[in-house]
Each structure stands twice: as C-alpha cells, then as structure tokens.
C-alpha cells in the first residue's frame, strides 16, 4: 500500500515530513497535530470502503497479491460486519503560516 502511495515520485506516507522540510526551507512555520481517524462499526460504509480500496490498491501495485488480498478482504469484511473490527488510520492536520517577514513561499 505504501509503495503504491510512493509511485511516480509521490511523497506517500512521507508527505508530512516532506512538507515540513520544504516549508522550513522557504521560511514558513508548519504546525501539525496528529489526528488519527478511527473507523469502526459506527460508520460501516466508510470502513467497508477503506478495506475495499486498500485491497484494490495492494493488488494494483502487485498483481501477484490477488488471491492473498481476496482472503484478507473476506476476513476483514466479516469482522467489520460483526462489529469486531476497528481501524486506526494515521492522519495529521497541518497549518502552514508565513514565517519571517518577506519569506518567499512560492
């Protein structure tokens, strides 16, 4: 999944770090707060979509994972349906502000 997010030179899971480094180089102030998302039986449609998309992306990245991903997805969807699954998704809220006067943020 992470490799798929990094394809084509994208930042993927390293996006926050890349943003912080770039903003600091440009003189901006970056403020971030880790705000992980919890997906569980309170939002079954969102949890199901997350699982379906995660499996699809893994197979898109490596087609040889098809059968393994299918079994994983079947088990996870069953757990979700029974209310026995919750997922914590890493997430951060980010605020970038101009730093020193005259900082070039282009």
Backbone as CSV, one residue per row, in Angstrom:
resi,resn,N_x,N_y,N_z,CA_x,CA_y,CA_z,C_x,C_y,C_z
1,UNK,0.833,-1.188,0.000,0.000,0.000,0.000,0.875,1.248,0.000
2,UNK,1.885,1.261,0.869,2.774,2.422,0.921,3.537,2.602,-0.396
3,UNK,3.956,1.492,-1.004,4.659,1.585,-2.291,3.754,2.206,-3.350
4,UNK,2.492,1.876,-3.317,1.542,2.464,-4.270,1.437,3.972,-4.048
5,UNK,1.440,4.392,-2.803,1.360,5.821,-2.500,2.633,6.561,-2.919
6,UNK,3.751,5.851,-3.028,5.021,6.478,-3.404,5.293,6.435,-4.903
7,UNK,4.420,5.786,-5.670,4.690,5.614,-7.099,4.808,6.971,-7.792
8,UNK,5.621,6.979,-8.833,5.769,8.194,-9.628,6.388,9.360,-8.879
9,UNK,7.158,9.072,-7.821,7.816,10.140,-7.079,6.933,10.838,-6.052
10,UNK,5.735,10.320,-5.831,4.842,10.923,-4.830,5.416,10.734,-3.429
11,UNK,4.994,11.575,-2.514,5.530,11.542,-1.146,4.978,10.384,-0.318
12,UNK,3.765,9.958,-0.594,3.182,8.852,0.157,3.160,9.128,1.650
13,UNK,3.522,8.115,2.450,3.495,8.287,3.902,4.480,9.347,4.407
14,UNK,5.426,9.752,3.579,6.396,10.768,3.973,5.959,12.188,3.646
15,UNK,4.695,12.381,3.281,4.218,13.696,2.844,4.373,14.768,3.922
16,UNK,4.044,14.443,5.157,4.149,15.441,6.222,5.598,15.867,6.415
17,UNK,6.485,14.927,6.456,7.905,15.249,6.618,8.415,16.096,5.455
18,UNK,8.015,15.737,4.240,8.439,16.498,3.064,7.892,17.923,3.127
19,UNK,6.638,18.068,3.536,6.034,19.390,3.665,6.765,20.214,4.713
20,UNK,7.067,19.622,5.854,7.761,20.347,6.920,9.140,20.807,6.465
21,UNK,9.861,19.946,5.795,11.200,20.284,5.308,11.144,21.411,4.282
22,UNK,10.246,21.292,3.328,10.127,22.306,2.286,9.681,23.646,2.859
23,UNK,8.688,23.618,3.735,8.190,24.861,4.321,9.277,25.538,5.149
24,UNK,10.041,24.779,5.914,11.120,25.351,6.720,12.175,25.994,5.818
25,UNK,12.498,25.327,4.709,13.483,25.869,3.776,13.001,27.194,3.190
26,UNK,11.682,27.338,3.037,11.113,28.556,2.478,10.798,29.605,3.539
27,UNK,11.087,29.299,4.794,10.872,30.262,5.862,9.488,30.245,6.473
28,UNK,8.693,29.252,6.175,7.340,29.167,6.731,7.352,28.392,8.046
29,UNK,6.307,28.588,8.806,6.112,27.838,10.051,5.054,26.774,9.802
30,UNK,5.380,25.563,10.171,4.441,24.457,9.991,4.022,23.958,11.357
31,UNK,2.727,23.870,11.544,2.172,23.348,12.788,1.346,22.118,12.410
32,UNK,1.609,21.013,13.080,0.835,19.807,12.784,0.407,19.142,14.080
33,UNK,-0.738,18.526,14.008,-1.286,17.777,15.133,-1.719,16.418,14.595
34,UNK,-1.240,15.380,15.228,-1.653,14.039,14.812,-3.103,13.824,15.238
35,UNK,-3.932,13.520,14.253,-5.362,13.325,14.476,-5.780,12.036,13.773
36,UNK,-5.384,10.890,14.328,-5.717,9.628,13.663,-7.229,9.440,13.557
37,UNK,-7.616,8.804,12.482,-9.025,8.504,12.255,-9.308,7.107,12.788
38,UNK,-10.445,6.923,13.432,-10.876,5.604,13.897,-12.085,5.197,13.066
39,UNK,-11.931,4.110,12.338,-13.023,3.568,11.534,-13.528,2.309,12.221
40,UNK,-14.831,2.252,12.473,-15.396,1.091,13.149,-16.866,0.942,12.775
41,UNK,-17.582,0.151,13.546,-18.970,-0.179,13.221,-19.912,1.025,13.286
42,UNK,-19.451,2.138,13.837,-20.299,3.336,13.848,-20.456,3.925,12.451
43,UNK,-19.498,3.624,11.572,-19.529,4.105,10.188,-19.205,2.936,9.253
44,UNK,-20.124,1.964,9.158,-19.812,0.738,8.410,-19.500,0.981,6.930
45,UNK,-20.164,1.932,6.299,-19.905,2.184,4.876,-18.487,2.708,4.654
46,UNK,-18.037,3.581,5.536,-16.684,4.132,5.422,-15.633,3.055,5.672
47,UNK,-15.860,2.208,6.682,-14.928,1.112,6.985,-14.855,0.137,5.808
48,UNK,-16.003,-0.207,5.244,-16.017,-1.124,4.104,-15.269,-0.524,2.918
49,UNK,-15.510,0.736,2.641,-14.825,1.388,1.519,-13.317,1.413,1.731
50,UNK,-12.893,1.696,2.969,-11.466,1.705,3.294,-10.848,0.334,3.002
51,UNK,-11.499,-0.720,3.445,-10.976,-2.072,3.243,-10.933,-2.434,1.762
52,UNK,-12.009,-2.140,1.046,-12.048,-2.440,-0.389,-10.949,-1.698,-1.145
53,UNK,-10.804,-0.416,-0.857,-9.785,0.385,-1.543,-8.378,-0.081,-1.204
54,UNK,-8.150,-0.418,0.049,-6.811,-0.861,0.472,-6.423,-2.140,-0.259
55,UNK,-7.354,-3.090,-0.332,-7.073,-4.346,-1.037,-6.850,-4.091,-2.523
56,UNK,-7.681,-3.255,-3.129,-7.549,-2.967,-4.560,-6.212,-2.322,-4.888
57,UNK,-5.782,-1.411,-4.045,-4.510,-0.719,-4.274,-3.329,-1.687,-4.131
58,UNK,-3.399,-2.573,-3.160,-2.324,-3.553,-2.981,-2.207,-4.441,-4.218
59,UNK,-3.332,-4.872,-4.759,-3.316,-5.725,-5.949,-2.882,-4.927,-7.180
60,UNK,-3.279,-3.679,-7.255,-2.829,-2.843,-8.375,-1.311,-2.703,-8.346
61,UNK,-0.751,-2.546,-7.163,0.698,-2.403,-7.020,1.417,-3.718,-7.317
62,UNK,0.835,-4.831,-6.866,1.455,-6.146,-7.057,0.356,-7.163,-7.376
63,UNK,0.088,-7.394,-8.658,-0.989,-8.303,-9.056,-0.864,-9.711,-8.462
64,UNK,0.338,-10.120,-8.101,0.517,-11.443,-7.501,-0.158,-11.564,-6.133
65,UNK,-0.567,-10.444,-5.569,-1.230,-10.461,-4.260,-2.731,-10.734,-4.361
66,UNK,-3.252,-10.932,-5.560,-4.687,-11.067,-5.772,-5.373,-12.058,-4.859
67,UNK,-4.905,-13.276,-4.823,-5.550,-14.311,-4.003,-5.392,-14.011,-2.511
68,UNK,-4.218,-13.579,-2.114,-3.977,-13.238,-0.711,-4.869,-12.073,-0.286
69,UNK,-4.966,-11.055,-1.125,-5.790,-9.888,-0.818,-7.267,-10.265,-0.742
70,UNK,-7.699,-11.165,-1.597,-9.094,-11.602,-1.586,-9.445,-12.269,-0.256
71,UNK,-8.578,-13.140,0.228,-8.806,-13.798,1.523,-8.774,-12.802,2.669
72,UNK,-7.800,-11.891,2.624,-7.692,-10.849,3.657,-8.952,-10.004,3.695
73,UNK,-9.419,-9.603,2.511,-10.599,-8.754,2.424,-11.837,-9.478,2.942
74,UNK,-11.988,-10.730,2.574,-13.137,-11.504,3.035,-13.174,-11.576,4.562
75,UNK,-12.013,-11.860,5.184,-11.934,-11.933,6.653,-12.228,-10.586,7.292
76,UNK,-11.631,-9.533,6.775,-11.816,-8.195,7.351,-13.257,-7.713,7.197
77,UNK,-13.868,-7.963,6.050,-15.258,-7.546,5.869,-16.186,-8.303,6.822
78,UNK,-15.901,-9.567,7.048,-16.685,-10.355,8.007,-16.524,-9.789,9.415
79,UNK,-15.294,-9.478,9.803,-15.049,-8.876,11.121,-15.781,-7.538,11.246
80,UNK,-15.733,-6.748,10.190,-16.401,-5.443,10.221,-17.912,-5.621,10.367
81,UNK,-18.458,-6.561,9.622,-19.896,-6.813,9.671,-20.342,-7.261,11.069
82,UNK,-19.468,-7.984,11.760,-19.785,-8.476,13.108,-19.436,-7.464,14.194
83,UNK,-18.938,-6.291,13.806,-18.571,-5.268,14.787,-17.291,-5.577,15.534
84,UNK,-16.495,-6.505,14.987,-15.274,-6.940,15.667,-14.012,-6.299,15.093
85,UNK,-14.170,-5.266,14.302,-13.004,-4.652,13.668,-13.064,-3.146,13.810
86,UNK,-11.948,-2.585,14.203,-11.779,-1.143,14.130,-10.400,-0.892,13.544
87,UNK,-10.287,0.189,12.809,-9.044,0.531,12.129,-8.655,1.941,12.541
88,UNK,-7.382,2.107,12.868,-6.868,3.448,13.127,-5.999,3.849,11.950
89,UNK,-6.369,4.944,11.305,-5.665,5.431,10.124,-4.850,6.652,10.530
90,UNK,-3.546,6.587,10.309,-2.693,7.719,10.627,-3.099,8.956,9.834
91,UNK,-3.157,10.082,10.507,-3.583,11.320,9.856,-3.046,12.491,10.674
92,UNK,-2.801,13.589,10.016,-2.368,14.810,10.708,-3.072,16.005,10.090
93,UNK,-3.473,16.923,10.929,-3.963,18.217,10.467,-2.761,19.142,10.423
94,UNK,-2.639,19.908,9.350,-1.454,20.740,9.133,-1.868,22.179,8.842
95,UNK,-1.138,23.108,9.453,-1.322,24.535,9.201,0.045,25.103,8.833
96,UNK,0.139,25.731,7.674,1.385,26.361,7.222,1.153,27.863,7.212
97,UNK,2.020,28.575,7.938,1.911,30.033,8.044,3.196,30.685,7.558
98,UNK,3.068,31.880,6.979,4.290,32.595,6.605,5.149,32.795,7.848
99,UNK,6.408,32.616,7.694,7.327,32.793,8.821,7.828,34.208,8.895
100,UNK,9.092,34.356,8.765,9.706,35.678,8.870,9.166,36.615,7.791
101,UNK,9.102,37.885,8.092,8.612,38.867,7.111,9.432,38.766,5.819
102,UNK,8.720,38.789,4.713,9.375,38.752,3.414,9.761,37.351,2.952
103,UNK,9.354,36.315,3.697,9.677,34.961,3.285,9.019,34.667,1.942
104,UNK,9.757,34.045,1.054,9.254,33.732,-0.277,8.613,32.349,-0.240
105,UNK,7.282,32.281,-0.284,6.584,30.996,-0.191,6.120,30.493,-1.553
106,UNK,6.727,30.967,-2.612,6.341,30.444,-3.939,6.823,29.070,-4.153
